[in-house]
Amino acid sequence: MRPIFELLKQWGLEMKGTVGEVIPYNPQFHQLLEGGGHAEVGEPVIIRYVGYDHDHKLLYRPKVSPVKKDEETTTTTN
């Protein structure tokens, strides 16, 4: 693990998701990027920027955008 991630962990900060990960959309935990389109609850979205929480309290929601058809095939097959 890289030192910066270890330091964040020691401070109680945890990254929420990884860039490029495809997940079901939940507006309570994810923020749609401006101009990125529209997503309904449960629709697949891709994480563009990770989020963070501290001691299980959300500090910064992961920024996501709807999965386009060409992204869906490339991200789910990798």
Jmol script that loads the backbone (N, CA, C; Angstrom):
load data "model"
ATOM      1  N   MET A   1       0.855  -1.176   0.000  1.00  0.00           N
ATOM      2  CA  MET A   1       0.000   0.000   0.000  1.00  0.00           C
ATOM      3  C   MET A   1       0.904   1.244   0.000  1.00  0.00           C
ATOM      4  N   ARG A   2       0.516   2.231  -0.760  1.00  0.00           N
ATOM      5  CA  ARG A   2       1.306   3.454  -0.822  1.00  0.00           C
ATOM      6  C   ARG A   2       1.220   4.218   0.502  1.00  0.00           C
ATOM      7  N   PRO A   3       2.294   4.916   0.869  1.00  0.00           N
ATOM      8  CA  PRO A   3       2.331   5.609   2.168  1.00  0.00           C
ATOM      9  C   PRO A   3       1.184   6.590   2.400  1.00  0.00           C
ATOM     10  N   ILE A   4       0.754   7.315   1.371  1.00  0.00           N
ATOM     11  CA  ILE A   4      -0.322   8.290   1.569  1.00  0.00           C
ATOM     12  C   ILE A   4      -1.627   7.602   1.956  1.00  0.00           C
ATOM     13  N   PHE A   5      -1.903   6.442   1.356  1.00  0.00           N
ATOM     14  CA  PHE A   5      -3.118   5.714   1.688  1.00  0.00           C
ATOM     15  C   PHE A   5      -3.042   5.149   3.103  1.00  0.00           C
ATOM     16  N   GLU A   6      -1.857   4.737   3.507  1.00  0.00           N
ATOM     17  CA  GLU A   6      -1.663   4.235   4.871  1.00  0.00           C
ATOM     18  C   GLU A   6      -1.882   5.363   5.876  1.00  0.00           C
ATOM     19  N   LEU A   7      -1.388   6.560   5.566  1.00  0.00           N
ATOM     20  CA  LEU A   7      -1.576   7.715   6.443  1.00  0.00           C
ATOM     21  C   LEU A   7      -3.057   8.074   6.559  1.00  0.00           C
ATOM     22  N   LEU A   8      -3.768   8.088   5.430  1.00  0.00           N
ATOM     23  CA  LEU A   8      -5.205   8.368   5.462  1.00  0.00           C
ATOM     24  C   LEU A   8      -5.935   7.353   6.333  1.00  0.00           C
ATOM     25  N   LYS A   9      -5.529   6.108   6.222  1.00  0.00           N
ATOM     26  CA  LYS A   9      -6.161   5.053   7.016  1.00  0.00           C
ATOM     27  C   LYS A   9      -5.907   5.281   8.512  1.00  0.00           C
ATOM     28  N   GLN A  10      -4.685   5.681   8.862  1.00  0.00           N
ATOM     29  CA  GLN A  10      -4.360   5.963  10.265  1.00  0.00           C
ATOM     30  C   GLN A  10      -5.205   7.107  10.813  1.00  0.00           C
ATOM     31  N   TRP A  11      -5.537   8.075   9.970  1.00  0.00           N
ATOM     32  CA  TRP A  11      -6.362   9.206  10.384  1.00  0.00           C
ATOM     33  C   TRP A  11      -7.842   8.860  10.396  1.00  0.00           C
ATOM     34  N   GLY A  12      -8.192   7.651   9.990  1.00  0.00           N
ATOM     35  CA  GLY A  12      -9.587   7.231   9.983  1.00  0.00           C
ATOM     36  C   GLY A  12     -10.328   7.574   8.710  1.00  0.00           C
ATOM     37  N   LEU A  13      -9.596   8.001   7.670  1.00  0.00           N
ATOM     38  CA  LEU A  13     -10.221   8.308   6.380  1.00  0.00           C
ATOM     39  C   LEU A  13     -10.220   7.069   5.501  1.00  0.00           C
ATOM     40  N   GLU A  14     -11.321   6.852   4.803  1.00  0.00           N
ATOM     41  CA  GLU A  14     -11.431   5.703   3.916  1.00  0.00           C
ATOM     42  C   GLU A  14     -11.943   6.155   2.560  1.00  0.00           C
ATOM     43  N   MET A  15     -11.281   5.676   1.501  1.00  0.00           N
ATOM     44  CA  MET A  15     -11.745   5.987   0.150  1.00  0.00           C
ATOM     45  C   MET A  15     -12.984   5.170  -0.153  1.00  0.00           C
ATOM     46  N   LYS A  16     -13.941   5.802  -0.830  1.00  0.00           N
ATOM     47  CA  LYS A  16     -15.181   5.141  -1.211  1.00  0.00           C
ATOM     48  C   LYS A  16     -15.162   4.911  -2.714  1.00  0.00           C
ATOM     49  N   GLY A  17     -14.879   3.693  -3.115  1.00  0.00           N
ATOM     50  CA  GLY A  17     -14.852   3.334  -4.529  1.00  0.00           C
ATOM     51  C   GLY A  17     -13.499   3.581  -5.164  1.00  0.00           C
ATOM     52  N   THR A  18     -13.392   3.161  -6.432  1.00  0.00           N
ATOM     53  CA  THR A  18     -12.184   3.383  -7.216  1.00  0.00           C
ATOM     54  C   THR A  18     -12.593   3.969  -8.562  1.00  0.00           C
ATOM     55  N   VAL A  19     -11.728   4.805  -9.109  1.00  0.00           N
ATOM     56  CA  VAL A  19     -12.013   5.423 -10.398  1.00  0.00           C
ATOM     57  C   VAL A  19     -12.187   4.332 -11.449  1.00  0.00           C
ATOM     58  N   GLY A  20     -13.255   4.439 -12.223  1.00  0.00           N
ATOM     59  CA  GLY A  20     -13.542   3.469 -13.269  1.00  0.00           C
ATOM     60  C   GLY A  20     -14.456   2.336 -12.830  1.00  0.00           C
ATOM     61  N   GLU A  21     -14.725   2.229 -11.542  1.00  0.00           N
ATOM     62  CA  GLU A  21     -15.601   1.171 -11.030  1.00  0.00           C
ATOM     63  C   GLU A  21     -17.044   1.457 -11.425  1.00  0.00           C
ATOM     64  N   VAL A  22     -17.755   0.440 -11.884  1.00  0.00           N
ATOM     65  CA  VAL A  22     -19.167   0.559 -12.247  1.00  0.00           C
ATOM     66  C   VAL A  22     -19.999   0.057 -11.070  1.00  0.00           C
ATOM     67  N   ILE A  23     -20.907   0.910 -10.609  1.00  0.00           N
ATOM     68  CA  ILE A  23     -21.720   0.602  -9.436  1.00  0.00           C
ATOM     69  C   ILE A  23     -23.160   1.049  -9.684  1.00  0.00           C
ATOM     70  N   PRO A  24     -24.124   0.531  -8.906  1.00  0.00           N
ATOM     71  CA  PRO A  24     -25.501   1.013  -9.023  1.00  0.00           C
ATOM     72  C   PRO A  24     -25.623   2.401  -8.379  1.00  0.00           C
ATOM     73  N   TYR A  25     -26.338   3.301  -9.032  1.00  0.00           N
ATOM     74  CA  TYR A  25     -26.481   4.673  -8.560  1.00  0.00           C
ATOM     75  C   TYR A  25     -27.359   4.767  -7.331  1.00  0.00           C
ATOM     76  N   ASN A  26     -26.893   5.510  -6.333  1.00  0.00           N
ATOM     77  CA  ASN A  26     -27.660   5.820  -5.138  1.00  0.00           C
ATOM     78  C   ASN A  26     -27.444   7.298  -4.839  1.00  0.00           C
ATOM     79  N   PRO A  27     -28.463   8.143  -5.021  1.00  0.00           N
ATOM     80  CA  PRO A  27     -28.280   9.587  -4.854  1.00  0.00           C
ATOM     81  C   PRO A  27     -27.899  10.004  -3.437  1.00  0.00           C
ATOM     82  N   GLN A  28     -28.122   9.134  -2.452  1.00  0.00           N
ATOM     83  CA  GLN A  28     -27.722   9.460  -1.088  1.00  0.00           C
ATOM     84  C   GLN A  28     -26.210   9.347  -0.896  1.00  0.00           C
ATOM     85  N   PHE A  29     -25.550   8.549  -1.741  1.00  0.00           N
ATOM     86  CA  PHE A  29     -24.116   8.312  -1.571  1.00  0.00           C
ATOM     87  C   PHE A  29     -23.268   8.735  -2.760  1.00  0.00           C
ATOM     88  N   HIS A  30     -23.894   9.100  -3.875  1.00  0.00           N
ATOM     89  CA  HIS A  30     -23.154   9.471  -5.084  1.00  0.00           C
ATOM     90  C   HIS A  30     -23.612  10.828  -5.589  1.00  0.00           C
ATOM     91  N   GLN A  31     -22.697  11.552  -6.226  1.00  0.00           N
ATOM     92  CA  GLN A  31     -23.028  12.852  -6.820  1.00  0.00           C
ATOM     93  C   GLN A  31     -22.817  12.765  -8.319  1.00  0.00           C
ATOM     94  N   LEU A  32     -23.870  13.043  -9.081  1.00  0.00           N
ATOM     95  CA  LEU A  32     -23.748  13.062 -10.543  1.00  0.00           C
ATOM     96  C   LEU A  32     -22.947  14.291 -10.963  1.00  0.00           C
ATOM     97  N   LEU A  33     -22.018  14.095 -11.876  1.00  0.00           N
ATOM     98  CA  LEU A  33     -21.246  15.205 -12.411  1.00  0.00           C
ATOM     99  C   LEU A  33     -22.160  16.124 -13.212  1.00  0.00           C
ATOM    100  N   GLU A  34     -21.913  17.418 -13.129  1.00  0.00           N
ATOM    101  CA  GLU A  34     -22.702  18.378 -13.899  1.00  0.00           C
ATOM    102  C   GLU A  34     -22.508  18.117 -15.385  1.00  0.00           C
ATOM    103  N   GLY A  35     -23.595  18.121 -16.116  1.00  0.00           N
ATOM    104  CA  GLY A  35     -23.534  17.878 -17.549  1.00  0.00           C
ATOM    105  C   GLY A  35     -23.258  16.433 -17.907  1.00  0.00           C
ATOM    106  N   GLY A  36     -23.236  15.561 -16.896  1.00  0.00           N
ATOM    107  CA  GLY A  36     -22.907  14.160 -17.131  1.00  0.00           C
ATOM    108  C   GLY A  36     -24.091  13.305 -17.520  1.00  0.00           C
ATOM    109  N   GLY A  37     -25.292  13.881 -17.469  1.00  0.00           N
ATOM    110  CA  GLY A  37     -26.473  13.107 -17.824  1.00  0.00           C
ATOM    111  C   GLY A  37     -27.370  12.881 -16.622  1.00  0.00           C
ATOM    112  N   HIS A  38     -28.237  11.899 -16.754  1.00  0.00           N
ATOM    113  CA  HIS A  38     -29.245  11.596 -15.741  1.00  0.00           C
ATOM    114  C   HIS A  38     -29.176  10.111 -15.411  1.00  0.00           C
ATOM    115  N   ALA A  39     -29.367   9.784 -14.145  1.00  0.00           N
ATOM    116  CA  ALA A  39     -29.396   8.379 -13.728  1.00  0.00           C
ATOM    117  C   ALA A  39     -30.504   8.186 -12.704  1.00  0.00           C
ATOM    118  N   GLU A  40     -31.189   7.076 -12.814  1.00  0.00           N
ATOM    119  CA  GLU A  40     -32.208   6.684 -11.845  1.00  0.00           C
ATOM    120  C   GLU A  40     -31.562   5.776 -10.805  1.00  0.00           C
ATOM    121  N   VAL A  41     -32.193   5.674  -9.651  1.00  0.00           N
ATOM    122  CA  VAL A  41     -31.689   4.812  -8.587  1.00  0.00           C
ATOM    123  C   VAL A  41     -31.501   3.393  -9.116  1.00  0.00           C
ATOM    124  N   GLY A  42     -30.330   2.821  -8.876  1.00  0.00           N
ATOM    125  CA  GLY A  42     -30.030   1.455  -9.285  1.00  0.00           C
ATOM    126  C   GLY A  42     -29.409   1.316 -10.664  1.00  0.00           C
ATOM    127  N   GLU A  43     -29.480   2.363 -11.493  1.00  0.00           N
ATOM    128  CA  GLU A  43     -28.862   2.293 -12.820  1.00  0.00           C
ATOM    129  C   GLU A  43     -27.344   2.315 -12.683  1.00  0.00           C
ATOM    130  N   PRO A  44     -26.635   1.668 -13.617  1.00  0.00           N
ATOM    131  CA  PRO A  44     -25.177   1.639 -13.507  1.00  0.00           C
ATOM    132  C   PRO A  44     -24.557   3.010 -13.784  1.00  0.00           C
ATOM    133  N   VAL A  45     -23.624   3.384 -12.916  1.00  0.00           N
ATOM    134  CA  VAL A  45     -22.843   4.609 -13.082  1.00  0.00           C
ATOM    135  C   VAL A  45     -21.376   4.248 -12.907  1.00  0.00           C
ATOM    136  N   ILE A  46     -20.511   5.105 -13.414  1.00  0.00           N
ATOM    137  CA  ILE A  46     -19.079   4.870 -13.302  1.00  0.00           C
ATOM    138  C   ILE A  46     -18.474   5.954 -12.412  1.00  0.00           C
ATOM    139  N   ILE A  47     -17.611   5.552 -11.498  1.00  0.00           N
ATOM    140  CA  ILE A  47     -16.975   6.506 -10.592  1.00  0.00           C
ATOM    141  C   ILE A  47     -15.898   7.266 -11.353  1.00  0.00           C
ATOM    142  N   ARG A  48     -16.004   8.594 -11.343  1.00  0.00           N
ATOM    143  CA  ARG A  48     -15.008   9.466 -11.987  1.00  0.00           C
ATOM    144  C   ARG A  48     -14.037  10.026 -10.955  1.00  0.00           C
ATOM    145  N   TYR A  49     -14.527  10.320  -9.736  1.00  0.00           N
ATOM    146  CA  TYR A  49     -13.702  10.817  -8.627  1.00  0.00           C
ATOM    147  C   TYR A  49     -14.124  10.067  -7.374  1.00  0.00           C
ATOM    148  N   VAL A  50     -13.175   9.553  -6.611  1.00  0.00           N
ATOM    149  CA  VAL A  50     -13.503   8.791  -5.409  1.00  0.00           C
ATOM    150  C   VAL A  50     -14.049   9.709  -4.323  1.00  0.00           C
ATOM    151  N   GLY A  51     -14.769   9.117  -3.395  1.00  0.00           N
ATOM    152  CA  GLY A  51     -15.275   9.829  -2.231  1.00  0.00           C
ATOM    153  C   GLY A  51     -14.509   9.392  -0.992  1.00  0.00           C
ATOM    154  N   TYR A  52     -14.800  10.030   0.120  1.00  0.00           N
ATOM    155  CA  TYR A  52     -14.113   9.719   1.373  1.00  0.00           C
ATOM    156  C   TYR A  52     -15.103   9.746   2.523  1.00  0.00           C
ATOM    157  N   ASP A  53     -14.840   8.878   3.508  1.00  0.00           N
ATOM    158  CA  ASP A  53     -15.581   8.964   4.751  1.00  0.00           C
ATOM    159  C   ASP A  53     -14.598   8.917   5.918  1.00  0.00           C
ATOM    160  N   HIS A  54     -15.079   9.368   7.074  1.00  0.00           N
ATOM    161  CA  HIS A  54     -14.266   9.385   8.289  1.00  0.00           C
ATOM    162  C   HIS A  54     -15.083   8.747   9.391  1.00  0.00           C
ATOM    163  N   ASP A  55     -14.562   7.659   9.916  1.00  0.00           N
ATOM    164  CA  ASP A  55     -15.271   6.915  10.969  1.00  0.00           C
ATOM    165  C   ASP A  55     -16.722   6.634  10.582  1.00  0.00           C
ATOM    166  N   HIS A  56     -16.909   6.166   9.359  1.00  0.00           N
ATOM    167  CA  HIS A  56     -18.207   5.772   8.807  1.00  0.00           C
ATOM    168  C   HIS A  56     -19.169   6.942   8.598  1.00  0.00           C
ATOM    169  N   LYS A  57     -18.644   8.170   8.566  1.00  0.00           N
ATOM    170  CA  LYS A  57     -19.451   9.346   8.236  1.00  0.00           C
ATOM    171  C   LYS A  57     -18.969   9.872   6.896  1.00  0.00           C
ATOM    172  N   LEU A  58     -19.892  10.033   5.970  1.00  0.00           N
ATOM    173  CA  LEU A  58     -19.552  10.467   4.617  1.00  0.00           C
ATOM    174  C   LEU A  58     -19.069  11.913   4.624  1.00  0.00           C
ATOM    175  N   LEU A  59     -17.844  12.131   4.126  1.00  0.00           N
ATOM    176  CA  LEU A  59     -17.291  13.480   4.027  1.00  0.00           C
ATOM    177  C   LEU A  59     -17.447  14.040   2.624  1.00  0.00           C
ATOM    178  N   TYR A  60     -17.232  13.186   1.624  1.00  0.00           N
ATOM    179  CA  TYR A  60     -17.224  13.625   0.229  1.00  0.00           C
ATOM    180  C   TYR A  60     -17.764  12.497  -0.620  1.00  0.00           C
ATOM    181  N   ARG A  61     -18.879  12.757  -1.308  1.00  0.00           N
ATOM    182  CA  ARG A  61     -19.501  11.707  -2.118  1.00  0.00           C
ATOM    183  C   ARG A  61     -18.696  11.455  -3.386  1.00  0.00           C
ATOM    184  N   PRO A  62     -18.592  10.182  -3.805  1.00  0.00           N
ATOM    185  CA  PRO A  62     -17.937   9.903  -5.088  1.00  0.00           C
ATOM    186  C   PRO A  62     -18.709  10.576  -6.217  1.00  0.00           C
ATOM    187  N   LYS A  63     -17.996  11.205  -7.140  1.00  0.00           N
ATOM    188  CA  LYS A  63     -18.631  11.827  -8.301  1.00  0.00           C
ATOM    189  C   LYS A  63     -18.724  10.780  -9.400  1.00  0.00           C
ATOM    190  N   VAL A  64     -19.919  10.652  -9.954  1.00  0.00           N
ATOM    191  CA  VAL A  64     -20.202   9.589 -10.916  1.00  0.00           C
ATOM    192  C   VAL A  64     -20.873  10.156 -12.158  1.00  0.00           C
ATOM    193  N   SER A  65     -20.871   9.362 -13.212  1.00  0.00           N
ATOM    194  CA  SER A  65     -21.627   9.692 -14.421  1.00  0.00           C
ATOM    195  C   SER A  65     -22.261   8.405 -14.940  1.00  0.00           C
ATOM    196  N   PRO A  66     -23.394   8.526 -15.640  1.00  0.00           N
ATOM    197  CA  PRO A  66     -24.060   7.337 -16.174  1.00  0.00           C
ATOM    198  C   PRO A  66     -23.120   6.559 -17.098  1.00  0.00           C
ATOM    199  N   VAL A  67     -23.254   5.253 -17.077  1.00  0.00           N
ATOM    200  CA  VAL A  67     -22.446   4.398 -17.937  1.00  0.00           C
ATOM    201  C   VAL A  67     -23.011   4.452 -19.346  1.00  0.00           C
ATOM    202  N   LYS A  68     -22.147   4.760 -20.298  1.00  0.00           N
ATOM    203  CA  LYS A  68     -22.540   4.725 -21.706  1.00  0.00           C
ATOM    204  C   LYS A  68     -22.367   3.300 -22.193  1.00  0.00           C
ATOM    205  N   LYS A  69     -23.061   2.945 -23.256  1.00  0.00           N
ATOM    206  CA  LYS A  69     -23.033   1.566 -23.757  1.00  0.00           C
ATOM    207  C   LYS A  69     -21.612   1.085 -24.052  1.00  0.00           C
ATOM    208  N   ASP A  70     -20.758   1.925 -24.651  1.00  0.00           N
ATOM    209  CA  ASP A  70     -19.395   1.503 -24.963  1.00  0.00           C
ATOM    210  C   ASP A  70     -18.555   1.339 -23.697  1.00  0.00           C
ATOM    211  N   GLU A  71     -18.804   2.137 -22.652  1.00  0.00           N
ATOM    212  CA  GLU A  71     -18.090   1.994 -21.382  1.00  0.00           C
ATOM    213  C   GLU A  71     -18.536   0.738 -20.648  1.00  0.00           C
ATOM    214  N   GLU A  72     -19.826   0.436 -20.732  1.00  0.00           N
ATOM    215  CA  GLU A  72     -20.366  -0.716 -20.028  1.00  0.00           C
ATOM    216  C   GLU A  72     -19.690  -1.999 -20.493  1.00  0.00           C
ATOM    217  N   THR A  73     -19.483  -2.142 -21.788  1.00  0.00           N
ATOM    218  CA  THR A  73     -18.861  -3.373 -22.298  1.00  0.00           C
ATOM    219  C   THR A  73     -17.387  -3.425 -21.953  1.00  0.00           C
ATOM    220  N   THR A  74     -16.696  -2.285 -21.937  1.00  0.00           N
ATOM    221  CA  THR A  74     -15.267  -2.322 -21.631  1.00  0.00           C
ATOM    222  C   THR A  74     -15.002  -2.468 -20.140  1.00  0.00           C
ATOM    223  N   THR A  75     -15.818  -1.866 -19.289  1.00  0.00           N
ATOM    224  CA  THR A  75     -15.551  -1.946 -17.854  1.00  0.00           C
ATOM    225  C   THR A  75     -16.013  -3.272 -17.259  1.00  0.00           C
ATOM    226  N   THR A  76     -17.053  -3.861 -17.775  1.00  0.00           N
ATOM    227  CA  THR A  76     -17.511  -5.111 -17.193  1.00  0.00           C
ATOM    228  C   THR A  76     -16.720  -6.311 -17.694  1.00  0.00           C
ATOM    229  N   THR A  77     -16.009  -6.184 -18.796  1.00  0.00           N
ATOM    230  CA  THR A  77     -15.228  -7.318 -19.278  1.00  0.00           C
ATOM    231  C   THR A  77     -13.801  -7.302 -18.769  1.00  0.00           C
ATOM    232  N   ASN A  78     -13.358  -6.183 -18.165  1.00  0.00           N
ATOM    233  CA  ASN A  78     -11.978  -6.112 -17.634  1.00  0.00           C
ATOM    234  C   ASN A  78     -11.895  -6.724 -16.275  1.00  0.00           C
TER     235      ASN A  78
END
end "model"
wireframe off; spacefill off
backbone 0.3
color backbone group
